[in-house]
């Protein structure tokens, strides 16, 4: 059985234009919402599962989610730069 990635990137332009979502697929599951312009400073966390972790582990998960989105957006930018060069 294939395992889902730990994080998924999502958007919903029909209801929240300008916002991105990072979905954490492992327990405790959560969705981290933030604006495209300033994700790190304009973010909200929505818990799907009750987080029964120490705060330091919660902070680590959120930091991992922020690293994931930064990395994904950087990768997306480099892919679009490659497309423009062709």
PDB file of N, CA, C and O in Angstrom:
ATOM      1  N   UNK A   1       0.837  -1.183   0.000  1.00  0.00           N
ATOM      2  CA  UNK A   1       0.000   0.000   0.000  1.00  0.00           C
ATOM      3  C   UNK A   1       0.885   1.251   0.000  1.00  0.00           C
ATOM      4  O   UNK A   1       1.817   1.366   0.796  1.00  0.00           O
ATOM      5  N   UNK A   2       0.576   2.184  -0.908  1.00  0.00           N
ATOM      6  CA  UNK A   2       1.331   3.427  -0.974  1.00  0.00           C
ATOM      7  C   UNK A   2       0.926   4.346   0.164  1.00  0.00           C
ATOM      8  O   UNK A   2      -0.232   4.386   0.580  1.00  0.00           O
ATOM      9  N   UNK A   3       1.899   5.071   0.646  1.00  0.00           N
ATOM     10  CA  UNK A   3       1.663   6.025   1.718  1.00  0.00           C
ATOM     11  C   UNK A   3       1.581   7.429   1.122  1.00  0.00           C
ATOM     12  O   UNK A   3       2.352   7.774   0.226  1.00  0.00           O
ATOM     13  N   UNK A   4       0.653   8.229   1.619  1.00  0.00           N
ATOM     14  CA  UNK A   4       0.550   9.622   1.185  1.00  0.00           C
ATOM     15  C   UNK A   4       1.790  10.395   1.617  1.00  0.00           C
ATOM     16  O   UNK A   4       2.436  10.032   2.600  1.00  0.00           O
ATOM     17  N   UNK A   5       2.127  11.458   0.889  1.00  0.00           N
ATOM     18  CA  UNK A   5       3.204  12.333   1.357  1.00  0.00           C
ATOM     19  C   UNK A   5       2.820  12.947   2.704  1.00  0.00           C
ATOM     20  O   UNK A   5       1.639  13.089   3.019  1.00  0.00           O
ATOM     21  N   UNK A   6       3.820  13.302   3.482  1.00  0.00           N
ATOM     22  CA  UNK A   6       3.570  13.890   4.802  1.00  0.00           C
ATOM     23  C   UNK A   6       2.848  15.230   4.684  1.00  0.00           C
ATOM     24  O   UNK A   6       1.998  15.551   5.515  1.00  0.00           O
ATOM     25  N   UNK A   7       3.182  16.017   3.653  1.00  0.00           N
ATOM     26  CA  UNK A   7       2.554  17.316   3.439  1.00  0.00           C
ATOM     27  C   UNK A   7       2.030  17.404   2.011  1.00  0.00           C
ATOM     28  O   UNK A   7       2.634  16.873   1.079  1.00  0.00           O
ATOM     29  N   UNK A   8       0.905  18.078   1.855  1.00  0.00           N
ATOM     30  CA  UNK A   8       0.327  18.371   0.548  1.00  0.00           C
ATOM     31  C   UNK A   8       0.072  19.871   0.467  1.00  0.00           C
ATOM     32  O   UNK A   8      -0.265  20.504   1.468  1.00  0.00           O
ATOM     33  N   UNK A   9       0.233  20.431  -0.713  1.00  0.00           N
ATOM     34  CA  UNK A   9      -0.030  21.849  -0.946  1.00  0.00           C
ATOM     35  C   UNK A   9      -1.371  21.978  -1.649  1.00  0.00           C
ATOM     36  O   UNK A   9      -1.643  21.253  -2.606  1.00  0.00           O
ATOM     37  N   UNK A  10      -2.213  22.897  -1.180  1.00  0.00           N
ATOM     38  CA  UNK A  10      -3.547  23.054  -1.761  1.00  0.00           C
ATOM     39  C   UNK A  10      -3.901  24.532  -1.880  1.00  0.00           C
ATOM     40  O   UNK A  10      -3.348  25.386  -1.188  1.00  0.00           O
ATOM     41  N   UNK A  11      -4.850  24.805  -2.789  1.00  0.00           N
ATOM     42  CA  UNK A  11      -5.425  26.139  -2.926  1.00  0.00           C
ATOM     43  C   UNK A  11      -6.933  25.987  -3.075  1.00  0.00           C
ATOM     44  O   UNK A  11      -7.436  24.897  -3.348  1.00  0.00           O
ATOM     45  N   UNK A  12      -7.642  27.089  -2.892  1.00  0.00           N
ATOM     46  CA  UNK A  12      -9.080  27.110  -3.110  1.00  0.00           C
ATOM     47  C   UNK A  12      -9.433  28.509  -3.610  1.00  0.00           C
ATOM     48  O   UNK A  12      -9.923  29.349  -2.855  1.00  0.00           O
ATOM     49  N   UNK A  13      -9.178  28.736  -4.873  1.00  0.00           N
ATOM     50  CA  UNK A  13      -9.353  30.083  -5.428  1.00  0.00           C
ATOM     51  C   UNK A  13     -10.811  30.516  -5.491  1.00  0.00           C
ATOM     52  O   UNK A  13     -11.088  31.710  -5.607  1.00  0.00           O
ATOM     53  N   UNK A  14     -11.741  29.585  -5.419  1.00  0.00           N
ATOM     54  CA  UNK A  14     -13.148  29.956  -5.481  1.00  0.00           C
ATOM     55  C   UNK A  14     -13.661  30.508  -4.149  1.00  0.00           C
ATOM     56  O   UNK A  14     -14.627  31.271  -4.126  1.00  0.00           O
ATOM     57  N   UNK A  15     -13.022  30.128  -3.044  1.00  0.00           N
ATOM     58  CA  UNK A  15     -13.505  30.605  -1.753  1.00  0.00           C
ATOM     59  C   UNK A  15     -12.492  31.457  -0.992  1.00  0.00           C
ATOM     60  O   UNK A  15     -12.885  32.313  -0.200  1.00  0.00           O
ATOM     61  N   UNK A  16     -11.203  31.240  -1.214  1.00  0.00           N
ATOM     62  CA  UNK A  16     -10.172  31.996  -0.490  1.00  0.00           C
ATOM     63  C   UNK A  16      -9.055  32.374  -1.447  1.00  0.00           C
ATOM     64  O   UNK A  16      -7.941  31.862  -1.338  1.00  0.00           O
ATOM     65  N   UNK A  17      -9.343  33.256  -2.374  1.00  0.00           N
ATOM     66  CA  UNK A  17      -8.363  33.703  -3.350  1.00  0.00           C
ATOM     67  C   UNK A  17      -7.166  34.322  -2.633  1.00  0.00           C
ATOM     68  O   UNK A  17      -7.333  35.144  -1.732  1.00  0.00           O
ATOM     69  N   UNK A  18      -5.967  33.927  -3.033  1.00  0.00           N
ATOM     70  CA  UNK A  18      -4.759  34.491  -2.432  1.00  0.00           C
ATOM     71  C   UNK A  18      -4.257  33.745  -1.213  1.00  0.00           C
ATOM     72  O   UNK A  18      -3.327  34.202  -0.548  1.00  0.00           O
ATOM     73  N   UNK A  19      -4.855  32.607  -0.910  1.00  0.00           N
ATOM     74  CA  UNK A  19      -4.419  31.818   0.239  1.00  0.00           C
ATOM     75  C   UNK A  19      -3.947  30.448  -0.199  1.00  0.00           C
ATOM     76  O   UNK A  19      -4.467  29.874  -1.156  1.00  0.00           O
ATOM     77  N   UNK A  20      -2.954  29.927   0.514  1.00  0.00           N
ATOM     78  CA  UNK A  20      -2.420  28.592   0.285  1.00  0.00           C
ATOM     79  C   UNK A  20      -2.635  27.762   1.536  1.00  0.00           C
ATOM     80  O   UNK A  20      -2.766  28.290   2.640  1.00  0.00           O
ATOM     81  N   UNK A  21      -2.668  26.453   1.342  1.00  0.00           N
ATOM     82  CA  UNK A  21      -2.891  25.525   2.452  1.00  0.00           C
ATOM     83  C   UNK A  21      -1.852  24.423   2.402  1.00  0.00           C
ATOM     84  O   UNK A  21      -1.572  23.864   1.341  1.00  0.00           O
ATOM     85  N   UNK A  22      -1.285  24.116   3.555  1.00  0.00           N
ATOM     86  CA  UNK A  22      -0.426  22.952   3.702  1.00  0.00           C
ATOM     87  C   UNK A  22      -1.208  21.966   4.554  1.00  0.00           C
ATOM     88  O   UNK A  22      -1.604  22.270   5.679  1.00  0.00           O
ATOM     89  N   UNK A  23      -1.424  20.776   3.997  1.00  0.00           N
ATOM     90  CA  UNK A  23      -2.179  19.734   4.697  1.00  0.00           C
ATOM     91  C   UNK A  23      -1.188  18.715   5.234  1.00  0.00           C
ATOM     92  O   UNK A  23      -0.433  18.117   4.467  1.00  0.00           O
ATOM     93  N   UNK A  24      -1.185  18.514   6.540  1.00  0.00           N
ATOM     94  CA  UNK A  24      -0.341  17.497   7.185  1.00  0.00           C
ATOM     95  C   UNK A  24      -1.171  16.225   7.265  1.00  0.00           C
ATOM     96  O   UNK A  24      -2.212  16.203   7.922  1.00  0.00           O
ATOM     97  N   UNK A  25      -0.718  15.164   6.600  1.00  0.00           N
ATOM     98  CA  UNK A  25      -1.525  13.957   6.442  1.00  0.00           C
ATOM     99  C   UNK A  25      -1.324  12.920   7.541  1.00  0.00           C
ATOM    100  O   UNK A  25      -2.061  11.936   7.604  1.00  0.00           O
ATOM    101  N   UNK A  26      -0.340  13.129   8.404  1.00  0.00           N
ATOM    102  CA  UNK A  26      -0.069  12.177   9.479  1.00  0.00           C
ATOM    103  C   UNK A  26      -0.664  12.696  10.786  1.00  0.00           C
ATOM    104  O   UNK A  26      -0.916  13.892  10.931  1.00  0.00           O
ATOM    105  N   UNK A  27      -0.882  11.803  11.720  1.00  0.00           N
ATOM    106  CA  UNK A  27      -1.443  12.184  13.016  1.00  0.00           C
ATOM    107  C   UNK A  27      -0.402  12.933  13.832  1.00  0.00           C
ATOM    108  O   UNK A  27       0.735  12.474  13.936  1.00  0.00           O
ATOM    109  N   UNK A  28      -0.753  14.058  14.406  1.00  0.00           N
ATOM    110  CA  UNK A  28      -2.030  14.745  14.356  1.00  0.00           C
ATOM    111  C   UNK A  28      -2.171  15.529  13.051  1.00  0.00           C
ATOM    112  O   UNK A  28      -1.299  16.320  12.692  1.00  0.00           O
ATOM    113  N   UNK A  29      -3.266  15.300  12.357  1.00  0.00           N
ATOM    114  CA  UNK A  29      -3.507  15.963  11.079  1.00  0.00           C
ATOM    115  C   UNK A  29      -3.941  17.415  11.310  1.00  0.00           C
ATOM    116  O   UNK A  29      -4.671  17.731  12.250  1.00  0.00           O
ATOM    117  N   UNK A  30      -3.464  18.280  10.417  1.00  0.00           N
ATOM    118  CA  UNK A  30      -3.852  19.687  10.490  1.00  0.00           C
ATOM    119  C   UNK A  30      -3.740  20.315   9.125  1.00  0.00           C
ATOM    120  O   UNK A  30      -3.120  19.762   8.216  1.00  0.00           O
ATOM    121  N   UNK A  31      -4.349  21.478   8.991  1.00  0.00           N
ATOM    122  CA  UNK A  31      -4.244  22.292   7.787  1.00  0.00           C
ATOM    123  C   UNK A  31      -3.704  23.646   8.210  1.00  0.00           C
ATOM    124  O   UNK A  31      -4.244  24.289   9.110  1.00  0.00           O
ATOM    125  N   UNK A  32      -2.650  24.066   7.564  1.00  0.00           N
ATOM    126  CA  UNK A  32      -2.041  25.358   7.834  1.00  0.00           C
ATOM    127  C   UNK A  32      -2.401  26.277   6.673  1.00  0.00           C
ATOM    128  O   UNK A  32      -2.043  26.008   5.526  1.00  0.00           O
ATOM    129  N   UNK A  33      -3.111  27.361   6.975  1.00  0.00           N
ATOM    130  CA  UNK A  33      -3.559  28.318   5.970  1.00  0.00           C
ATOM    131  C   UNK A  33      -2.728  29.588   6.089  1.00  0.00           C
ATOM    132  O   UNK A  33      -2.435  30.050   7.192  1.00  0.00           O
ATOM    133  N   UNK A  34      -2.352  30.147   4.942  1.00  0.00           N
ATOM    134  CA  UNK A  34      -1.627  31.408   4.967  1.00  0.00           C
ATOM    135  C   UNK A  34      -1.760  32.138   3.643  1.00  0.00           C
ATOM    136  O   UNK A  34      -2.062  31.532   2.616  1.00  0.00           O
ATOM    137  N   UNK A  35      -1.535  33.430   3.674  1.00  0.00           N
ATOM    138  CA  UNK A  35      -1.655  34.216   2.446  1.00  0.00           C
ATOM    139  C   UNK A  35      -0.452  33.961   1.548  1.00  0.00           C
ATOM    140  O   UNK A  35       0.650  33.690   2.025  1.00  0.00           O
ATOM    141  N   UNK A  36      -0.679  34.051   0.249  1.00  0.00           N
ATOM    142  CA  UNK A  36       0.405  33.879  -0.719  1.00  0.00           C
ATOM    143  C   UNK A  36       1.480  34.946  -0.526  1.00  0.00           C
ATOM    144  O   UNK A  36       2.664  34.681  -0.734  1.00  0.00           O
ATOM    145  N   UNK A  37       1.073  36.138  -0.134  1.00  0.00           N
ATOM    146  CA  UNK A  37       2.010  37.264   0.001  1.00  0.00           C
ATOM    147  C   UNK A  37       2.922  37.150   1.208  1.00  0.00           C
ATOM    148  O   UNK A  37       4.082  37.554   1.142  1.00  0.00           O
ATOM    149  N   UNK A  38       2.421  36.608   2.309  1.00  0.00           N
ATOM    150  CA  UNK A  38       3.205  36.555   3.546  1.00  0.00           C
ATOM    151  C   UNK A  38       2.764  35.351   4.381  1.00  0.00           C
ATOM    152  O   UNK A  38       2.224  35.508   5.476  1.00  0.00           O
ATOM    153  N   UNK A  39       2.998  34.160   3.854  1.00  0.00           N
ATOM    154  CA  UNK A  39       2.506  32.929   4.482  1.00  0.00           C
ATOM    155  C   UNK A  39       2.964  32.807   5.935  1.00  0.00           C
ATOM    156  O   UNK A  39       2.169  32.485   6.819  1.00  0.00           O
ATOM    157  N   UNK A  40       4.230  33.063   6.172  1.00  0.00           N
ATOM    158  CA  UNK A  40       4.797  32.832   7.500  1.00  0.00           C
ATOM    159  C   UNK A  40       4.181  33.726   8.580  1.00  0.00           C
ATOM    160  O   UNK A  40       4.009  33.291   9.718  1.00  0.00           O
ATOM    161  N   UNK A  41       3.851  34.972   8.229  1.00  0.00           N
ATOM    162  CA  UNK A  41       3.324  35.913   9.216  1.00  0.00           C
ATOM    163  C   UNK A  41       1.801  36.019   9.216  1.00  0.00           C
ATOM    164  O   UNK A  41       1.217  36.601  10.129  1.00  0.00           O
ATOM    165  N   UNK A  42       1.167  35.465   8.205  1.00  0.00           N
ATOM    166  CA  UNK A  42      -0.291  35.543   8.096  1.00  0.00           C
ATOM    167  C   UNK A  42      -0.832  34.116   7.965  1.00  0.00           C
ATOM    168  O   UNK A  42      -1.333  33.718   6.913  1.00  0.00           O
ATOM    169  N   UNK A  43      -0.718  33.363   9.056  1.00  0.00           N
ATOM    170  CA  UNK A  43      -1.126  31.962   8.977  1.00  0.00           C
ATOM    171  C   UNK A  43      -2.067  31.587  10.111  1.00  0.00           C
ATOM    172  O   UNK A  43      -2.075  32.195  11.181  1.00  0.00           O
ATOM    173  N   UNK A  44      -2.849  30.575   9.834  1.00  0.00           N
ATOM    174  CA  UNK A  44      -3.821  30.043  10.799  1.00  0.00           C
ATOM    175  C   UNK A  44      -3.714  28.519  10.725  1.00  0.00           C
ATOM    176  O   UNK A  44      -3.569  27.947   9.645  1.00  0.00           O
ATOM    177  N   UNK A  45      -3.786  27.875  11.885  1.00  0.00           N
ATOM    178  CA  UNK A  45      -3.731  26.422  11.908  1.00  0.00           C
ATOM    179  C   UNK A  45      -5.103  25.867  12.286  1.00  0.00           C
ATOM    180  O   UNK A  45      -5.758  26.349  13.211  1.00  0.00           O
ATOM    181  N   UNK A  46      -5.515  24.848  11.551  1.00  0.00           N
ATOM    182  CA  UNK A  46      -6.780  24.163  11.805  1.00  0.00           C
ATOM    183  C   UNK A  46      -6.459  22.705  12.100  1.00  0.00           C
ATOM    184  O   UNK A  46      -5.914  21.999  11.252  1.00  0.00           O
ATOM    185  N   UNK A  47      -6.794  22.260  13.293  1.00  0.00           N
ATOM    186  CA  UNK A  47      -6.504  20.889  13.699  1.00  0.00           C
ATOM    187  C   UNK A  47      -7.636  19.964  13.280  1.00  0.00           C
ATOM    188  O   UNK A  47      -8.804  20.232  13.563  1.00  0.00           O
ATOM    189  N   UNK A  48      -7.288  18.884  12.612  1.00  0.00           N
ATOM    190  CA  UNK A  48      -8.249  17.836  12.284  1.00  0.00           C
ATOM    191  C   UNK A  48      -8.291  16.848  13.438  1.00  0.00           C
ATOM    192  O   UNK A  48      -9.361  16.393  13.844  1.00  0.00           O
ATOM    193  N   UNK A  49      -7.113  16.521  13.962  1.00  0.00           N
ATOM    194  CA  UNK A  49      -6.987  15.654  15.140  1.00  0.00           C
ATOM    195  C   UNK A  49      -6.518  16.509  16.309  1.00  0.00           C
ATOM    196  O   UNK A  49      -5.762  17.464  16.128  1.00  0.00           O
ATOM    197  N   UNK A  50      -6.964  16.164  17.489  1.00  0.00           N
ATOM    198  CA  UNK A  50      -6.513  16.881  18.677  1.00  0.00           C
ATOM    199  C   UNK A  50      -5.012  16.629  18.867  1.00  0.00           C
ATOM    200  O   UNK A  50      -4.582  15.479  18.956  1.00  0.00           O
ATOM    201  N   UNK A  51      -4.214  17.709  18.929  1.00  0.00           N
ATOM    202  CA  UNK A  51      -2.769  17.514  19.075  1.00  0.00           C
ATOM    203  C   UNK A  51      -2.403  17.157  20.515  1.00  0.00           C
ATOM    204  O   UNK A  51      -2.432  18.010  21.403  1.00  0.00           O
ATOM    205  N   UNK A  52      -2.065  15.914  20.731  1.00  0.00           N
ATOM    206  CA  UNK A  52      -1.669  15.474  22.070  1.00  0.00           C
ATOM    207  C   UNK A  52      -0.151  15.357  22.122  1.00  0.00           C
ATOM    208  O   UNK A  52       0.409  14.300  22.411  1.00  0.00           O
ATOM    209  N   UNK A  53       0.486  16.476  21.832  1.00  0.00           N
ATOM    210  CA  UNK A  53       1.941  16.560  21.788  1.00  0.00           C
ATOM    211  C   UNK A  53       2.398  17.734  22.637  1.00  0.00           C
ATOM    212  O   UNK A  53       1.642  18.679  22.861  1.00  0.00           O
ATOM    213  N   UNK A  54       3.633  17.672  23.108  1.00  0.00           N
ATOM    214  CA  UNK A  54       4.189  18.857  23.772  1.00  0.00           C
ATOM    215  C   UNK A  54       4.286  20.015  22.778  1.00  0.00           C
ATOM    216  O   UNK A  54       4.432  19.788  21.577  1.00  0.00           O
ATOM    217  N   UNK A  55       4.208  21.222  23.258  1.00  0.00           N
ATOM    218  CA  UNK A  55       4.235  22.414  22.395  1.00  0.00           C
ATOM    219  C   UNK A  55       5.466  22.446  21.505  1.00  0.00           C
ATOM    220  O   UNK A  55       5.385  22.900  20.364  1.00  0.00           O
ATOM    221  N   UNK A  56       6.598  21.976  21.997  1.00  0.00           N
ATOM    222  CA  UNK A  56       7.815  22.000  21.183  1.00  0.00           C
ATOM    223  C   UNK A  56       7.673  21.112  19.950  1.00  0.00           C
ATOM    224  O   UNK A  56       8.196  21.449  18.888  1.00  0.00           O
ATOM    225  N   UNK A  57       6.975  19.985  20.073  1.00  0.00           N
ATOM    226  CA  UNK A  57       6.752  19.108  18.918  1.00  0.00           C
ATOM    227  C   UNK A  57       5.743  19.725  17.946  1.00  0.00           C
ATOM    228  O   UNK A  57       5.869  19.564  16.732  1.00  0.00           O
ATOM    229  N   UNK A  58       4.751  20.424  18.476  1.00  0.00           N
ATOM    230  CA  UNK A  58       3.796  21.140  17.621  1.00  0.00           C
ATOM    231  C   UNK A  58       4.527  22.229  16.845  1.00  0.00           C
ATOM    232  O   UNK A  58       4.310  22.387  15.643  1.00  0.00           O
ATOM    233  N   UNK A  59       5.389  22.978  17.524  1.00  0.00           N
ATOM    234  CA  UNK A  59       6.172  24.023  16.865  1.00  0.00           C
ATOM    235  C   UNK A  59       7.060  23.432  15.766  1.00  0.00           C
ATOM    236  O   UNK A  59       7.232  24.041  14.710  1.00  0.00           O
ATOM    237  N   UNK A  60       7.620  22.252  16.013  1.00  0.00           N
ATOM    238  CA  UNK A  60       8.459  21.582  15.017  1.00  0.00           C
ATOM    239  C   UNK A  60       7.639  21.195  13.793  1.00  0.00           C
ATOM    240  O   UNK A  60       8.098  21.377  12.665  1.00  0.00           O
ATOM    241  N   UNK A  61       6.422  20.658  13.996  1.00  0.00           N
ATOM    242  CA  UNK A  61       5.552  20.299  12.875  1.00  0.00           C
ATOM    243  C   UNK A  61       5.198  21.521  12.027  1.00  0.00           C
ATOM    244  O   UNK A  61       5.209  21.460  10.798  1.00  0.00           O
ATOM    245  N   UNK A  62       4.885  22.622  12.692  1.00  0.00           N
ATOM    246  CA  UNK A  62       4.541  23.847  11.978  1.00  0.00           C
ATOM    247  C   UNK A  62       5.757  24.359  11.204  1.00  0.00           C
ATOM    248  O   UNK A  62       5.618  24.811  10.068  1.00  0.00           O
ATOM    249  N   UNK A  63       6.937  24.294  11.804  1.00  0.00           N
ATOM    250  CA  UNK A  63       8.158  24.711  11.115  1.00  0.00           C
ATOM    251  C   UNK A  63       8.417  23.824   9.896  1.00  0.00           C
ATOM    252  O   UNK A  63       8.837  24.321   8.851  1.00  0.00           O
ATOM    253  N   UNK A  64       8.171  22.518  10.017  1.00  0.00           N
ATOM    254  CA  UNK A  64       8.326  21.605   8.885  1.00  0.00           C
ATOM    255  C   UNK A  64       7.347  21.968   7.764  1.00  0.00           C
ATOM    256  O   UNK A  64       7.706  21.934   6.587  1.00  0.00           O
ATOM    257  N   UNK A  65       6.121  22.312   8.133  1.00  0.00           N
ATOM    258  CA  UNK A  65       5.115  22.701   7.139  1.00  0.00           C
ATOM    259  C   UNK A  65       5.535  23.981   6.425  1.00  0.00           C
ATOM    260  O   UNK A  65       5.365  24.096   5.211  1.00  0.00           O
ATOM    261  N   UNK A  66       6.079  24.938   7.161  1.00  0.00           N
ATOM    262  CA  UNK A  66       6.536  26.190   6.558  1.00  0.00           C
ATOM    263  C   UNK A  66       7.739  25.941   5.648  1.00  0.00           C
ATOM    264  O   UNK A  66       7.839  26.542   4.578  1.00  0.00           O
ATOM    265  N   UNK A  67       8.644  25.065   6.062  1.00  0.00           N
ATOM    266  CA  UNK A  67       9.781  24.713   5.208  1.00  0.00           C
ATOM    267  C   UNK A  67       9.273  24.049   3.929  1.00  0.00           C
ATOM    268  O   UNK A  67       9.757  24.347   2.837  1.00  0.00           O
ATOM    269  N   UNK A  68       8.297  23.148   4.067  1.00  0.00           N
ATOM    270  CA  UNK A  68       7.729  22.456   2.920  1.00  0.00           C
ATOM    271  C   UNK A  68       7.169  23.450   1.907  1.00  0.00           C
ATOM    272  O   UNK A  68       7.458  23.346   0.715  1.00  0.00           O
ATOM    273  N   UNK A  69       6.375  24.408   2.367  1.00  0.00           N
ATOM    274  CA  UNK A  69       5.766  25.339   1.414  1.00  0.00           C
ATOM    275  C   UNK A  69       6.825  26.229   0.765  1.00  0.00           C
ATOM    276  O   UNK A  69       6.738  26.517  -0.429  1.00  0.00           O
ATOM    277  N   UNK A  70       7.811  26.662   1.525  1.00  0.00           N
ATOM    278  CA  UNK A  70       8.895  27.456   0.939  1.00  0.00           C
ATOM    279  C   UNK A  70       9.611  26.667  -0.153  1.00  0.00           C
ATOM    280  O   UNK A  70       9.881  27.186  -1.236  1.00  0.00           O
ATOM    281  N   UNK A  71       9.912  25.412   0.148  1.00  0.00           N
ATOM    282  CA  UNK A  71      10.613  24.550  -0.794  1.00  0.00           C
ATOM    283  C   UNK A  71       9.760  24.293  -2.042  1.00  0.00           C
ATOM    284  O   UNK A  71      10.273  24.329  -3.160  1.00  0.00           O
ATOM    285  N   UNK A  72       8.475  24.039  -1.855  1.00  0.00           N
ATOM    286  CA  UNK A  72       7.567  23.799  -2.983  1.00  0.00           C
ATOM    287  C   UNK A  72       7.460  25.031  -3.874  1.00  0.00           C
ATOM    288  O   UNK A  72       7.498  24.917  -5.099  1.00  0.00           O
ATOM    289  N   UNK A  73       7.327  26.192  -3.272  1.00  0.00           N
ATOM    290  CA  UNK A  73       7.200  27.420  -4.060  1.00  0.00           C
ATOM    291  C   UNK A  73       8.496  27.739  -4.790  1.00  0.00           C
ATOM    292  O   UNK A  73       8.464  28.214  -5.925  1.00  0.00           O
ATOM    293  N   UNK A  74       9.643  27.482  -4.152  1.00  0.00           N
ATOM    294  CA  UNK A  74      10.925  27.672  -4.825  1.00  0.00           C
ATOM    295  C   UNK A  74      11.052  26.731  -6.017  1.00  0.00           C
ATOM    296  O   UNK A  74      11.522  27.131  -7.082  1.00  0.00           O
ATOM    297  N   UNK A  75      10.633  25.486  -5.836  1.00  0.00           N
ATOM    298  CA  UNK A  75      10.680  24.499  -6.912  1.00  0.00           C
ATOM    299  C   UNK A  75       9.751  24.919  -8.055  1.00  0.00           C
ATOM    300  O   UNK A  75      10.111  24.813  -9.227  1.00  0.00           O
ATOM    301  N   UNK A  76       8.575  25.390  -7.708  1.00  0.00           N
ATOM    302  CA  UNK A  76       7.612  25.853  -8.715  1.00  0.00           C
ATOM    303  C   UNK A  76       8.182  27.031  -9.503  1.00  0.00           C
ATOM    304  O   UNK A  76       8.033  27.102 -10.723  1.00  0.00           O
ATOM    305  N   UNK A  77       8.838  27.956  -8.795  1.00  0.00           N
ATOM    306  CA  UNK A  77       9.456  29.104  -9.468  1.00  0.00           C
ATOM    307  C   UNK A  77      10.550  28.654 -10.428  1.00  0.00           C
ATOM    308  O   UNK A  77      10.644  29.160 -11.546  1.00  0.00           O
ATOM    309  N   UNK A  78      11.376  27.707  -9.998  1.00  0.00           N
ATOM    310  CA  UNK A  78      12.463  27.265 -10.869  1.00  0.00           C
ATOM    311  C   UNK A  78      11.919  26.506 -12.078  1.00  0.00           C
ATOM    312  O   UNK A  78      12.494  26.579 -13.164  1.00  0.00           O
ATOM    313  N   UNK A  79      10.812  25.775 -11.899  1.00  0.00           N
ATOM    314  CA  UNK A  79      10.206  25.073 -13.021  1.00  0.00           C
ATOM    315  C   UNK A  79       9.643  26.071 -14.031  1.00  0.00           C
ATOM    316  O   UNK A  79       9.782  25.869 -15.237  1.00  0.00           O
ATOM    317  N   UNK A  80       9.015  27.139 -13.560  1.00  0.00           N
ATOM    318  CA  UNK A  80       8.454  28.122 -14.487  1.00  0.00           C
ATOM    319  C   UNK A  80       9.578  28.904 -15.166  1.00  0.00           C
ATOM    320  O   UNK A  80       9.425  29.318 -16.315  1.00  0.00           O
ATOM    321  N   UNK A  81      10.713  29.115 -14.474  1.00  0.00           N
ATOM    322  CA  UNK A  81      11.876  29.770 -15.097  1.00  0.00           C
ATOM    323  C   UNK A  81      12.423  28.888 -16.211  1.00  0.00           C
ATOM    324  O   UNK A  81      12.802  29.397 -17.265  1.00  0.00           O
ATOM    325  N   UNK A  82      12.471  27.577 -15.997  1.00  0.00           N
ATOM    326  CA  UNK A  82      12.936  26.644 -17.021  1.00  0.00           C
ATOM    327  C   UNK A  82      12.021  26.667 -18.236  1.00  0.00           C
ATOM    328  O   UNK A  82      12.490  26.610 -19.373  1.00  0.00           O
ATOM    329  N   UNK A  83      10.714  26.750 -17.998  1.00  0.00           N
ATOM    330  CA  UNK A  83       9.744  26.797 -19.096  1.00  0.00           C
ATOM    331  C   UNK A  83       9.935  28.053 -19.947  1.00  0.00           C
ATOM    332  O   UNK A  83       9.803  28.000 -21.170  1.00  0.00           O
ATOM    333  N   UNK A  84      10.242  29.170 -19.309  1.00  0.00           N
ATOM    334  CA  UNK A  84      10.417  30.429 -20.026  1.00  0.00           C
ATOM    335  C   UNK A  84      11.669  30.405 -20.909  1.00  0.00           C
ATOM    336  O   UNK A  84      11.707  31.067 -21.946  1.00  0.00           O
ATOM    337  N   UNK A  85      12.691  29.647 -20.504  1.00  0.00           N
ATOM    338  CA  UNK A  85      13.934  29.576 -21.258  1.00  0.00           C
ATOM    339  C   UNK A  85      13.796  28.755 -22.526  1.00  0.00           C
ATOM    340  O   UNK A  85      14.575  28.930 -23.463  1.00  0.00           O
ATOM    341  N   UNK A  86      12.813  27.859 -22.572  1.00  0.00           N
ATOM    342  CA  UNK A  86      12.655  26.972 -23.732  1.00  0.00           C
ATOM    343  C   UNK A  86      12.116  27.664 -24.926  1.00  0.00           C
ATOM    344  O   UNK A  86      11.933  27.039 -25.971  1.00  0.00           O
TER     345      UNK A  86
END
